[in-house]
């Protein structure tokens, strides 16, 4: 797994858990399959920019706006 993909995986997992939601809940909010969230969190895949853009366009109060700029605590 590349350094960027690892960062994305850790960030998604950290912030999802800090929000107290399940992978299936996040999947519903982003209109993707729960298996996509799992793949993002284990680093076997990463979200595409359209998915992130669509989630922000829906006003989904999810963490994507700035969380990828900073490592999870």
N, C-alpha and C positions, 0 to 999 in steps of 0.2 A: 504494500500500500504506500502510495506517495505521501509526502509530507503534507500537502494541501488537503488531500482526501482524508488523511488521519485527523487533521484539524477540524474539518467539516464534521466528521463522524463524532468526535468527542464533543463538539459544540452542540450539535443537534441533541445528542443524548443528554448532556448536562442540562440544557435549558428545558427540554421536555420534562425531565424528572423534577427540575426545580419548580415547574408549573404544576406538578402533581397530576399530569395526564398520561394516559396509556398511549402506546403506539397507535392503536386503533382510533383513539380520539383525535390525535394529531393528523392521522391520515384523512379522517372525515373533514377536518377543518381545511386541509390543503387539497381535498378532492383527489387523493391518490390512494392506491391500494396499501393496506397495512404492510404488505411485504416490501413495499418501497421504503417505508420508514425503517424497517429492520435492515434492509440493505444499506441505507444511508448510514445508520448507526454502527454497522459492523465494517463499514468501509469498502464493501464490495461494489458499491455504486454511489453516485452523488446526485443530488437534485440538480436539474437543469435550471437555467436562469429563468425560463418561462414559468416554471412551477413556482419559483420564488416570487416572480413579478405578479403572477396571478393571485397568489396568496395575499400580497400586500395590497393589490387593487381591490380586494374584497373587504379590506379593513379588518382583517382577521386577528388583530392584536396578538400576533405571534412574534417571536423573538428575532426574526430574520433581518430586521432593519439595520442593526449595527453589531449584532453578536458575532458575525464572522470576522470582524476587524480585530477582535480581542480574543485571546485564549480563555477557555472556561477557567474559573478560579480553582 
